[in-house]
Every structure is written in C-alpha cells, then in structure tokens.
Amino acid sequence: MSQILIPLLFWLSIPASLTFSVIGVLKNRYWFVLIGAVLIFPIAYYFNGSPTFYGYGLFLPVFQVISAAAVKEGYKLWAWLFLTPAFLVVFWFIFVVLSYQFS
C-alpha cells in the first residue's frame, strides 16, 4: 500500500504547491503561499539528496516563504520573482522524468 500512497502524495503535492502559491499571490493571501511552501517540501527534500542539488534543495521552500513575506508587504513583483525558482525546478523535473520515461 505504501508503494502506491507515497508516490501519489509526492506527485500530487507538486501541482498543489504551485497552485496554492499562484492563488496566494493573485489574491494577496500570504498564507496560501506558505501552504505552497509546506507542500513543496517533499520534493525539496528529495532534491537535497540528489547529487545535482545536494545542499541547495532545501532552499526551494525558503524562496516561497520569502515570496509569502513579499505578498504580505504588498510587493507582488517580488513575490512572483521569488516563485520563479519553484516553477523552473518543477518544470525541469517534470521534463527529466517524462524524457526518461519515453526515451
């Protein structure tokens, strides 16, 4: 059962995190962005164990927490800029997984 449950929760937390973060910035709700930071923590922890992101993977939720602080202060541009690393890393990860599966 855990062989199915853990990957399912892992994969569902990625789009949920990005969705919560985008809604949080658009609606000026900083706590939505904080929920997104909590939801992206599993993939950040996974990245922290990989050789490519070793030591830097846990900065992904930190960028979202900074984005939440920018939303709270009313700086939407800074909030979007600090969300950019999360989008880039997630889209890169999806690209790598899909290219590996279909090659």
C-alpha positions as CSV (number, residue, x, y, z in Angstrom):
1,M,0.0,0.0,0.0
2,S,2.8,2.4,0.8
3,Q,4.4,1.7,-2.6
4,I,1.4,3.5,-4.1
5,L,0.5,6.0,-1.4
6,I,3.9,7.7,-1.1
7,P,4.4,8.4,-4.8
8,L,0.8,9.5,-5.2
9,L,1.1,12.0,-2.4
10,F,4.5,13.1,-3.6
11,W,3.3,13.8,-7.2
12,L,0.1,15.5,-6.1
13,S,1.9,17.8,-3.7
14,I,3.9,19.4,-6.6
15,P,1.0,20.9,-8.6
16,A,-0.9,21.6,-5.4
17,S,2.1,23.7,-4.2
18,L,2.3,25.7,-7.3
19,T,-1.5,26.2,-7.5
20,F,-1.6,27.4,-3.9
21,S,1.3,29.8,-4.5
22,V,-0.2,31.3,-7.6
23,I,-3.6,31.7,-5.9
24,G,-1.9,33.3,-2.9
25,V,-0.1,35.9,-5.0
26,L,-3.1,36.7,-7.2
27,K,-5.5,37.0,-4.2
28,N,-2.9,38.6,-1.9
29,R,-3.2,35.8,0.6
30,Y,0.2,35.2,2.0
31,W,-0.8,32.1,4.0
32,F,-1.7,30.3,0.7
33,V,1.9,30.8,-0.4
34,L,3.0,29.4,3.0
35,I,0.9,26.3,2.4
36,G,2.5,26.0,-1.0
37,A,5.9,26.1,0.7
38,V,4.9,23.3,3.0
39,L,3.6,21.3,0.1
40,I,6.8,21.7,-1.9
41,F,9.0,20.5,1.0
42,P,8.9,16.7,0.0
43,I,10.3,17.4,-3.5
44,A,12.8,19.9,-2.0
45,Y,13.9,17.1,0.4
46,Y,14.2,14.7,-2.5
47,F,16.3,17.2,-4.5
48,N,18.5,17.8,-1.5
49,G,19.6,14.2,-1.6
50,S,20.4,14.2,-5.3
51,P,23.9,15.0,-6.5
52,T,22.8,17.9,-8.7
53,F,21.1,19.8,-5.9
54,Y,22.9,18.5,-2.9
55,G,22.9,21.2,-0.2
56,Y,20.7,23.5,-2.2
57,G,17.5,21.6,-2.5
58,L,16.0,22.9,0.8
59,F,16.2,26.5,-0.5
60,L,13.2,25.9,-2.6
61,P,10.6,26.3,0.2
62,V,12.7,29.2,1.5
63,F,12.1,31.1,-1.7
64,Q,8.3,30.5,-1.3
65,V,8.4,31.8,2.3
66,I,10.2,34.9,1.1
67,S,7.5,35.2,-1.6
68,A,4.8,35.0,1.1
69,A,6.6,37.8,3.0
70,A,6.6,39.9,-0.2
71,V,2.8,39.2,-0.6
72,K,2.2,40.2,3.0
73,E,4.1,43.5,2.4
74,G,2.3,44.1,-0.9
75,Y,5.2,43.6,-3.3
76,K,3.6,41.4,-6.0
77,L,6.5,41.7,-8.4
78,W,9.0,40.4,-5.8
79,A,6.5,37.7,-4.9
80,W,6.4,36.5,-8.5
81,L,10.2,36.7,-8.8
82,F,10.7,34.5,-5.7
83,L,8.2,32.0,-7.0
84,T,10.2,31.6,-10.3
85,P,12.8,29.1,-8.9
86,A,10.0,26.8,-7.8
87,F,8.4,26.8,-11.2
88,L,11.7,26.4,-13.0
89,V,12.8,23.4,-10.9
90,V,9.4,21.7,-11.0
91,F,9.1,22.1,-14.8
92,W,12.7,20.9,-15.2
93,F,12.0,17.9,-13.0
94,I,8.8,17.0,-15.0
95,F,10.8,17.3,-18.2
96,V,13.5,15.0,-17.0
97,V,11.0,12.4,-15.7
98,L,9.0,12.4,-19.0
99,S,12.0,12.4,-21.2
100,Y,13.4,9.4,-19.3
101,Q,10.1,7.5,-19.5
102,F,9.6,8.0,-23.2
103,S,13.2,7.5,-24.4
